[in-house]
Amino acid sequence: MAKAEFSGPLEKIGCNCWRIPKSFRAGMRVDGHIFASDKLMETIRKDQAPEQVANVAMLPGIQKASLAMPDIHWGYGFCIGGVCATDPEEGGVISPGGVGYDINCGVRLVKTNLYLDDVKPHIRELVKALFYSIPSGAGRAGKYKFDTTETRRLMGEGPRFVLGRGLGVPQDLEHTESNGLIPDGDPHQVSDHAVKRGTEQCGTLGSGNHFLEVQVVDAVLDADVAKVFGLELNQVCVMIHSGSRGLGYQVCDDALSVFRNCPEKYKFELPDRQLACAPVGSPEGRKYIAAMRAAANYGFCNRQLLMHQTREVFASVFGQSWQDLGMDLLYDVAHNIAKLEEHDVDGIRKKVWVHRKGATRAFPAGHPDVPEQFRAVGQPVIIPGDMGRASWVLVGSAGSMEKSFGSTCHGAGRAMSRTAAKLDGAGRKIDKELEHRGVIAMASSRSGLAEEQPKAYKNVDDVVDTVHDADLSRKVARMRPIGVIKG
């Protein structure tokens, strides 16, 4: 992770919004906008992630501004927390770096009708059962095996394919972004190597920042919206964070190897080769879009199977069916995705490619893409924090459509690199430290826990306060972890 302080101008232009003017550097087509409180900006200035915001502002066809959320930190090409929209009618490009290696990394929140007093006596048994039942860690295979033909069906049909095997219910699709299926994903544009990597990893958690947490609602900030979402004080929920695993990584890697030649071929310049991109309508662009959509559908399938296994574990531990335990899906949102959406740009309605790289869709009340059950209040927005403090449920706000192409933050954002966090955690027993906080944690390795220790992340409450005050999304409920499994 880069350490040098950003040398460019950061001008405050509104509530929790800072501008890098396009005059900062030749080649910037639009300004950069970073959403951050004064407190968070003190840290953001000390990193080079704002440099990446300026770099993205040079992409062909970019609209309005290059954006970053308050959980911003250094990433590949785009910063984590980066958002941009490109117009294909103006030579707009698609950039794998604006989606990320882990295509459709995302999070889903599963409700229960259990309360803290019901779960607390069983939490150690529950975490142990989850850890040994749900595969986690780098490269781990799962109990669900799919041959290459079936894997391509997963990518083409999304979770509907696994529902056909009794691994979920139709309501799960209704409460998943895009109903769990990004249209026009083409599994045949995905390389054989990528498909092979996906045959044994659907239904596995993975490593890094992926997790499964048992959480309890410890504060309700908007009682009316919480009622619509089915959330109340002391209720136990489960948050699942994972993506498209090795398959999605390979789709990104395959595209980057081709896209590196595109700037010269299509006669545009980039300030950073990690921003490799291609015009949306080019053969390279169309191929990546079709493969990226297919990998995103695989990501939805992965979280569906992770949820199914979670339901099975709860049923076993508590001696009731998951239906009797009220384990309904509240919502599932994608973090790393590019989608063709309609937005107002300078008073003109346009179809643009919105890249969200470590950012969450946050559509407001009345938007047609919000499930009917929630349309009167807005889309549920799920924001994971670190495993020692808190996570949040927000709701999409009208300000997001005006300011950020319907986007908000996706998490707390790293405050330390993985290397620094491991060094900081050397010799410490992170699991015991978490237990003192009331959190039972299990992981595949001690280094994995050290990388993901609470200190490695910004305080998610500060990040959420920022997007709430900026009217990108509004606070509904806060959850604290009581049990965690990590890769």
Residue pairs with C-beta under 8 A, 6 or more apart in sequence:
1 47
1 73
1 74
1 414
1 417
1 419
1 420
2 47
2 48
2 49
2 51
2 74
3 46
3 47
3 48
4 48
5 45
5 46
5 47
5 48
6 44
6 45
6 46
6 47
6 48
6 49
6 50
6 51
8 20
8 24
8 25
8 50
8 51
8 54
9 20
9 21
9 24
10 18
10 19
10 20
10 34
10 41
10 45
10 50
11 18
11 19
11 20
11 21
12 18
12 19
13 19
13 33
14 470
15 469
15 470
15 471
16 35
16 36
16 37
16 70
16 466
16 467
16 469
16 470
17 33
17 34
17 35
17 403
17 470
18 33
18 34
18 35
18 36
18 41
19 31
19 32
19 33
19 34
20 28
20 31
20 32
20 33
20 34
20 50
20 53
20 54
20 57
20 66
21 31
22 28
22 29
22 30
22 31
22 32
22 57
24 32
24 54
25 54
25 58
25 271
27 58
27 269
27 271
28 54
28 57
28 58
29 57
29 58
29 59
29 60
29 62
30 57
30 62
30 63
30 64
30 65
30 66
31 57
31 65
31 66
32 50
32 53
32 54
32 56
32 57
32 65
32 66
32 67
32 68
33 53
33 65
33 66
33 67
33 68
33 403
34 41
34 44
34 50
34 53
34 67
34 68
34 70
34 72
35 67
35 68
35 69
35 70
35 403
35 404
35 409
35 466
35 467
35 470
35 472
36 44
36 70
36 72
36 466
37 70
37 462
37 465
37 466
37 469
39 462
40 70
40 458
40 462
40 463
40 466
43 415
43 458
44 50
44 72
47 72
47 73
47 74
48 74
49 68
49 72
49 73
49 74
49 75
49 79
49 80
49 81
50 68
50 72
50 79
52 74
52 75
52 77
52 78
52 79
52 82
52 272
53 66
53 67
53 68
53 72
53 79
53 82
54 66
55 77
55 270
55 271
55 272
55 275
56 62
56 66
56 77
56 78
56 82
56 84
56 98
56 275
57 65
57 66
58 269
58 270
58 271
58 275
59 66
59 84
59 86
59 92
59 93
59 95
59 270
59 275
59 277
60 86
60 90
60 91
60 92
60 93
60 268
60 277
60 279
61 86
61 87
61 88
61 90
61 91
61 92
61 93
61 280
62 84
62 85
62 86
62 92
63 84
63 85
63 86
63 87
63 90
63 92
63 343
63 345
63 350
63 352
64 85
64 345
64 346
64 405
66 82
66 84
67 82
67 83
67 84
67 404
67 405
67 407
68 79
68 81
68 82
68 83
69 81
69 82
69 83
69 358
69 359
69 404
69 407
69 408
69 409
69 410
69 413
69 463
69 467
69 472
70 81
70 409
70 413
70 458
70 462
70 463
70 466
70 467
71 80
71 81
71 358
71 409
71 410
71 411
71 412
71 413
71 458
71 463
72 79
72 80
72 81
72 82
72 413
73 79
73 80
73 81
73 413
73 414
73 415
74 80
75 82
75 97
75 100
75 357
75 358
76 97
76 100
76 101
76 274
77 95
77 96
77 97
77 98
77 272
77 274
77 275
77 276
78 84
78 95
78 97
78 98
78 100
78 275
78 355
78 357
79 357
79 358
80 100
80 357
80 358
80 413
80 414
81 357
81 358
81 359
81 409
81 410
81 413
82 98
82 355
82 357
82 358
82 359
83 354
83 355
83 356
83 357
83 359
83 404
83 405
83 407
84 98
84 354
84 355
85 341
85 343
85 345
85 352
85 353
85 354
85 355
85 405
86 92
86 93
86 94
86 280
86 352
86 353
86 355
87 345
87 350
87 351
87 352
87 353
88 279
88 280
88 281
88 351
88 352
88 353
89 350
91 268
91 279
92 279
92 280
92 352
92 353
93 268
93 277
93 278
93 279
93 280
93 285
94 277
94 278
94 279
94 280
94 285
94 288
94 289
94 338
94 353
94 355
95 259
95 275
95 276
95 277
95 338
95 355
96 252
96 255
96 256
96 259
96 276
96 277
96 288
96 292
97 256
97 274
97 275
97 276
97 277
97 357
98 277
98 338
98 355
98 357
99 252
99 292
99 336
99 337
99 338
99 355
99 356
99 357
100 252
100 335
100 336
100 357
100 358
101 248
101 249
101 252
101 253
102 243
102 244
102 245
102 248
102 249
102 336
103 243
103 244
103 248
103 249
103 251
103 252
103 292
103 295
103 296
103 299
103 336
103 337
104 243
104 244
104 248
104 295
104 296
104 297
104 298
104 299
104 300
104 334
104 335
104 336
104 337
105 210
105 241
105 242
105 243
105 244
105 248
105 299
105 334
105 335
105 336
106 177
106 241
106 242
106 243
106 299
106 300
106 303
106 332
106 333
106 334
106 335
106 336
107 239
107 240
107 241
107 332
107 333
107 335
107 382
107 384
108 176
108 239
108 240
108 303
108 307
108 329
108 330
108 331
108 332
108 333
108 382
109 237
109 238
109 239
109 240
109 329
109 330
109 331
109 332
109 380
109 382
109 393
110 237
110 238
110 239
110 240
110 307
110 310
110 311
110 327
110 328
110 329
110 330
111 230
111 231
111 235
111 237
111 326
111 327
111 328
111 329
111 330
112 235
112 236
112 237
112 238
112 314
112 325
112 326
112 327
113 235
113 325
113 326
114 235
114 236
114 318
114 325
114 326
115 216
115 234
115 235
115 236
116 216
116 234
116 236
116 482
117 234
118 236
118 318
119 126
119 214
119 216
119 236
119 482
120 482
122 317
122 318
123 214
123 440
123 482
123 483
124 440
125 317
126 214
126 313
126 314
126 317
126 483
127 214
127 440
127 441
127 442
127 483
127 484
127 485
128 442
129 313
129 316
129 317
130 212
130 214
130 310
130 313
130 483
130 485
131 442
131 485
133 309
133 312
133 313
134 203
134 204
134 205
134 212
134 306
134 309
134 310
134 313
134 485
135 141
135 142
135 143
135 203
135 204
135 205
136 204
136 205
136 206
136 207
136 210
136 212
136 443
136 444
136 485
136 486
136 487
137 205
137 206
137 207
137 444
137 445
137 448
137 487
138 206
138 207
138 444
138 487
139 246
140 201
140 204
140 205
140 206
140 444
140 487
141 200
141 201
141 204
142 200
142 201
142 202
142 203
142 204
142 305
143 203
143 309
144 162
144 202
144 203
144 305
145 199
145 200
146 154
146 198
146 199
146 200
146 202
147 199
148 192
148 195
148 196
148 199
150 161
151 187
151 195
151 198
151 199
151 202
151 247
151 298
152 187
152 188
152 190
152 195
153 161
153 187
154 161
154 162
154 198
154 202
154 297
154 298
154 301
155 185
155 187
155 190
155 198
155 247
155 294
155 295
155 297
155 298
156 185
156 186
156 187
156 294
156 297
157 181
157 297
158 173
158 179
158 180
158 181
158 182
158 297
158 300
158 301
159 168
159 172
159 173
159 176
159 180
159 181
159 300
159 301
159 304
160 173
160 180
160 181
161 301
162 168
162 301
162 304
162 305
162 308
163 169
163 170
163 172
163 173
163 304
167 304
167 305
167 308
168 304
168 307
168 308
171 328
171 329
172 180
172 304
172 307
172 329
173 179
173 180
173 181
174 371
174 373
175 328
175 329
175 330
175 331
175 332
175 371
175 373
176 300
176 304
176 329
176 331
176 332
177 300
177 331
177 332
177 333
177 334
177 361
178 334
178 339
178 369
180 297
180 300
180 301
180 304
180 332
181 297
181 300
182 293
182 296
182 297
182 337
182 339
183 293
184 289
184 290
184 293
185 290
185 291
185 292
185 293
185 294
185 295
185 296
185 297
186 290
186 291
186 293
186 294
187 195
187 294
189 287
189 290
189 291
189 294
190 247
190 251
190 291
190 294
190 295
191 250
191 251
191 254
193 250
193 254
194 246
194 247
194 250
194 251
194 254
194 291
194 295
195 247
197 245
197 246
197 247
197 249
197 250
198 244
198 245
198 246
198 247
198 298
201 245
201 246
201 247
201 302
202 245
202 298
202 301
202 302
202 305
203 302
203 305
203 306
203 308
203 309
204 242
204 245
204 302
204 306
205 211
205 212
205 240
205 242
205 306
205 485
205 486
205 487
206 242
206 243
206 245
206 487
207 444
207 448
207 486
207 487
208 451
208 452
208 487
209 241
209 411
209 452
210 241
210 242
210 243
210 486
210 487
211 239
211 240
211 241
211 384
211 387
211 452
211 484
211 485
211 486
211 487
212 238
212 239
212 240
212 241
212 306
212 310
212 484
212 485
213 238
213 239
213 384
213 387
213 391
213 481
213 483
213 484
213 485
214 236
214 237
214 238
214 481
214 482
214 483
214 484
215 236
215 237
215 238
215 239
215 391
215 479
215 480
215 481
215 482
216 234
216 235
216 236
216 237
216 479
216 480
216 482
217 231
217 232
217 233
217 234
217 235
217 237
217 477
217 478
217 479
218 233
218 234
218 390
218 478
218 479
218 480
219 233
219 477
219 478
220 226
220 231
220 232
220 233
220 476
220 477
221 475
221 476
221 477
221 478
222 395
222 474
222 475
222 476
222 477
224 377
225 377
225 378
225 395
225 474
225 476
226 232
226 393
226 476
226 477
228 373
228 374
228 376
228 377
229 330
229 374
229 380
229 393
229 395
229 476
229 477
230 328
230 330
231 237
231 330
231 393
231 476
231 477
236 482
237 330
237 479
238 307
238 310
238 314
238 327
239 382
239 384
239 391
239 479
240 303
240 306
240 307
240 310
241 384
242 299
242 302
242 303
242 306
243 299
243 302
243 335
243 336
244 251
244 295
244 296
244 298
244 299
244 302
245 298
245 299
245 302
247 295
247 298
248 295
248 296
248 298
248 299
251 288
251 291
251 292
251 294
251 295
252 292
254 291
255 284
255 287
255 288
255 291
255 292
256 276
258 278
258 284
258 287
258 288
259 276
259 277
259 278
259 284
259 288
260 273
260 276
262 276
262 277
262 278
262 279
262 282
262 284
263 269
263 270
263 276
263 277
266 278
266 279
266 282
270 276
270 277
278 284
278 285
278 288
279 285
280 286
280 289
280 353
289 338
292 337
292 338
296 334
296 337
299 334
300 332
300 334
303 332
307 329
310 327
311 322
311 325
311 327
312 322
314 322
314 325
314 327
315 321
315 322
315 325
318 325
330 380
330 382
330 393
331 371
331 374
331 379
331 380
331 382
333 360
333 361
333 379
333 380
333 381
333 382
334 356
334 360
334 361
335 356
335 358
335 359
335 360
335 410
335 411
336 356
336 357
336 358
337 356
338 353
338 354
338 355
338 356
339 353
339 354
339 356
339 361
340 351
340 352
340 353
340 354
341 351
341 352
341 354
341 405
341 406
342 349
342 350
342 351
342 352
343 349
343 350
343 352
343 354
343 401
343 405
343 406
344 350
344 401
344 402
345 352
352 405
354 405
354 406
354 407
356 407
356 410
358 410
358 411
358 413
359 407
359 408
359 409
359 410
360 381
360 382
360 383
360 407
360 408
360 409
360 410
360 473
361 379
361 381
361 396
361 406
361 407
362 378
362 379
362 381
362 394
362 396
362 397
362 400
362 404
362 406
362 407
362 408
362 472
362 473
363 369
363 370
363 378
363 379
363 396
363 400
363 401
363 406
364 370
364 378
364 379
364 396
364 397
364 398
364 400
364 401
364 406
365 375
365 376
365 377
365 378
365 396
365 398
366 375
366 376
367 375
367 378
367 379
367 396
367 401
367 406
369 379
370 378
370 379
370 396
371 379
374 380
377 395
378 395
378 396
378 397
378 474
379 395
379 396
380 393
380 394
380 395
380 476
381 393
381 394
381 395
381 396
381 408
381 473
382 391
382 392
382 393
382 394
383 391
383 392
383 393
383 394
383 408
383 409
383 410
383 411
383 460
383 463
383 464
384 391
384 411
384 412
384 460
385 391
385 392
385 411
385 412
385 457
385 459
385 460
385 461
386 412
386 452
386 453
386 454
386 456
386 457
386 460
387 434
387 439
387 441
387 452
387 454
387 481
387 484
387 486
388 433
388 434
388 437
388 439
388 453
388 454
388 481
389 454
389 459
389 460
389 461
389 480
389 481
390 460
390 461
390 478
390 479
390 480
390 481
391 460
391 478
391 479
391 480
391 481
392 460
392 464
392 475
392 476
392 477
392 478
392 479
393 476
393 477
393 478
393 479
394 408
394 464
394 467
394 468
394 473
394 474
394 475
394 476
395 473
395 474
395 476
396 406
396 408
396 473
397 471
397 472
397 473
397 474
398 471
399 470
399 471
399 472
400 406
400 407
400 408
400 471
400 472
400 473
403 470
403 471
403 472
404 472
407 472
408 467
408 472
408 473
409 463
409 464
409 466
409 467
409 472
409 473
411 457
411 460
411 463
412 457
412 458
412 459
412 460
412 463
413 457
413 458
413 463
414 456
414 457
414 458
415 455
415 456
415 457
415 458
416 424
416 455
416 456
416 457
418 451
418 456
420 456
421 450
421 451
421 452
421 453
421 455
421 456
422 447
422 450
422 451
424 450
424 453
424 455
424 456
425 446
425 447
425 449
425 450
425 451
425 453
426 450
428 450
430 441
430 446
430 449
430 450
430 453
431 441
431 442
431 443
431 449
433 453
434 440
434 441
434 454
434 484
435 441
438 480
438 482
439 481
439 482
439 483
439 484
440 482
440 483
440 484
441 449
441 483
441 484
441 485
441 486
442 484
442 485
442 486
443 449
443 452
443 485
443 486
443 487
444 486
444 487
448 486
448 487
449 486
452 486
461 478
464 475
467 473
468 474
468 475
